[in-house]
Amino acid sequence: MRFRATIENVPTFYRLIQAVEKLQRTCIMKFTETEMHVICNDDANEGGIQVWSVVKVDTMFTSYRIQSNANNTITLTLSAEALLSTLRSSSSSASSSSVAAAIIPSYDTDEVVMKLAKKNEQAVLSFEMYGISRSGRKVRVVHDVRIDIMRPAEGDKLHEPRCPDPEVHVLLPPLLKLRTIVERLRPLSDVLALRANNSGILQLSINTDTVKLETQWVKCGNPSIAQNDEDEDAEDISLNKPDPDKMFCVLVSIRSFLKFLNSHVVSATTILCLCHNHCAILYVYIGEIADAGGVLTYYIPTVIDGDD
């Protein structure tokens, strides 16, 4: 089993791990010949939220080499916090992520190499950072992150949640603006209602015995999600489109939704899909949709709330 790659886009890698680190202490990383997956699927997560991210190798790495007996696939678990700390130690990732200047190292990183290694009988992801110190000397710094390699049979059991077809897809406003609003609602309710229709209307609301608040956006846009359907199936779907003004709703844990909103650090475009009274699916694209280098897919199940 061998793996080695040069991290070409450290800032994006850093922001990706930053987005998922607050969700789960331990995450799963899966490397294939063409993609990197970062998965948080612990049932113990707040509100049952899960994230399944896929990033194209060419978006993040150069000099990418992988070899294993499992169709050149390597699946492992590691501490998201430890990985984030390691990536932060690169001056490029820290400065690009608006991290406090106090943590920026005293050298400028020219190259970051990530490779699979074993040290003291412990498997690690080793990060070798090459750069120039402030005094002009060449510097090599190594950080090791402890990992556990998953058996191929365990990796094969990893599957995204099965959900019904969404009734509506809507483009979300900038996630940072959404977070400001939702943070103000959090002290007032534990449950947030997400509503949208196929006319570009999006509503966020809370409803308790003492307060009822609603925020509405219009002209959000209703993008179509590409499907691998035959033309006949597409015609059948077009004939069964719902009333464009009908609102569909999912009630979610407000804390879960705030954890999702941490992905504002990586988001360029985000699409919300509502499976009425079942779950919310959110696609956070790394880059613009047309040429996105990857996508984080969040699944937030509905909660049962007697007030709505």
Secondary structure in CASP SS format (residue, H / E / C, confidence):
PFRMAT SS
TARGET T0000
AUTHOR 0000-0000-0000
METHOD secondary structure of the structure
MODEL  1
M C 1.00
R E 1.00
F E 1.00
R E 1.00
A E 1.00
T E 1.00
I E 1.00
E C 1.00
N C 1.00
V H 1.00
P H 1.00
T H 1.00
F H 1.00
Y H 1.00
R H 1.00
L H 1.00
I H 1.00
Q H 1.00
A H 1.00
V H 1.00
E H 1.00
K C 1.00
L C 1.00
Q C 1.00
R C 1.00
T E 1.00
C E 1.00
I E 1.00
M E 1.00
K E 1.00
F E 1.00
T C 1.00
E C 1.00
T C 1.00
E E 1.00
M E 1.00
H E 1.00
V E 1.00
I E 1.00
C E 1.00
N C 1.00
D C 1.00
D C 1.00
A C 1.00
N C 1.00
E H 1.00
G H 1.00
G H 1.00
I C 1.00
Q E 1.00
V E 1.00
W E 1.00
S E 1.00
V E 1.00
V E 1.00
K E 1.00
V H 1.00
D H 1.00
T H 1.00
M H 1.00
F E 1.00
T E 1.00
S E 1.00
Y E 1.00
R E 1.00
I E 1.00
Q E 1.00
S C 1.00
N C 1.00
A C 1.00
N C 1.00
N C 1.00
T C 1.00
I E 1.00
T E 1.00
L E 1.00
T E 1.00
L E 1.00
S E 1.00
A H 1.00
E H 1.00
A H 1.00
L H 1.00
L H 1.00
S H 1.00
T H 1.00
L H 1.00
R H 1.00
S C 1.00
S C 1.00
S H 1.00
S H 1.00
S H 1.00
A H 1.00
S H 1.00
S H 1.00
S C 1.00
S C 1.00
V C 1.00
A C 1.00
A H 1.00
A H 1.00
I H 1.00
I C 1.00
P C 1.00
S C 1.00
Y E 1.00
D E 1.00
T E 1.00
D E 1.00
E E 1.00
V E 1.00
V E 1.00
M E 1.00
K E 1.00
L E 1.00
A E 1.00
K E 1.00
K E 1.00
N C 1.00
E C 1.00
Q E 1.00
A E 1.00
V E 1.00
L E 1.00
S E 1.00
F E 1.00
E E 1.00
M E 1.00
Y E 1.00
G E 1.00
I E 1.00
S E 1.00
R C 1.00
S C 1.00
G C 1.00
R C 1.00
K E 1.00
V E 1.00
R E 1.00
V E 1.00
V E 1.00
H E 1.00
D E 1.00
V E 1.00
R E 1.00
I E 1.00
D E 1.00
I E 1.00
M C 1.00
R C 1.00
P H 1.00
A H 1.00
E H 1.00
G H 1.00
D H 1.00
K C 1.00
L C 1.00
H C 1.00
E C 1.00
P C 1.00
R C 1.00
C C 1.00
P C 1.00
D C 1.00
P C 1.00
E C 1.00
V E 1.00
H E 1.00
V E 1.00
L E 1.00
L C 1.00
P C 1.00
P C 1.00
L H 1.00
L H 1.00
K H 1.00
L H 1.00
R H 1.00
T H 1.00
I H 1.00
V H 1.00
E H 1.00
R H 1.00
L H 1.00
R H 1.00
P H 1.00
L H 1.00
S C 1.00
D C 1.00
V E 1.00
L E 1.00
A E 1.00
L E 1.00
R E 1.00
A E 1.00
N C 1.00
N C 1.00
S C 1.00
G C 1.00
I C 1.00
L E 1.00
Q E 1.00
L E 1.00
S E 1.00
I E 1.00
N E 1.00
T C 1.00
D C 1.00
T C 1.00
V C 1.00
K E 1.00
L E 1.00
E E 1.00
T E 1.00
Q E 1.00
W E 1.00
V C 1.00
K C 1.00
C C 1.00
G C 1.00
N C 1.00
P C 1.00
S C 1.00
I C 1.00
A C 1.00
Q C 1.00
N C 1.00
D C 1.00
E C 1.00
D H 1.00
E H 1.00
D H 1.00
A H 1.00
E H 1.00
D H 1.00
I H 1.00
S H 1.00
L H 1.00
N C 1.00
K C 1.00
P C 1.00
D C 1.00
P C 1.00
D C 1.00
K C 1.00
M C 1.00
F E 1.00
C E 1.00
V E 1.00
L E 1.00
V E 1.00
S E 1.00
I H 1.00
R H 1.00
S H 1.00
F H 1.00
L H 1.00
K H 1.00
F H 1.00
L H 1.00
N H 1.00
S H 1.00
H H 1.00
V H 1.00
V C 1.00
S C 1.00
A C 1.00
T E 1.00
T E 1.00
I E 1.00
L E 1.00
C E 1.00
L E 1.00
C E 1.00
H C 1.00
N C 1.00
H C 1.00
C E 1.00
A E 1.00
I E 1.00
L E 1.00
Y E 1.00
V E 1.00
Y E 1.00
I E 1.00
G C 1.00
E C 1.00
I H 1.00
A H 1.00
D H 1.00
A C 1.00
G C 1.00
G E 1.00
V E 1.00
L E 1.00
T E 1.00
Y E 1.00
Y E 1.00
I E 1.00
P E 1.00
T C 1.00
V C 1.00
I C 1.00
D C 1.00
G C 1.00
D C 1.00
D C 1.00
END
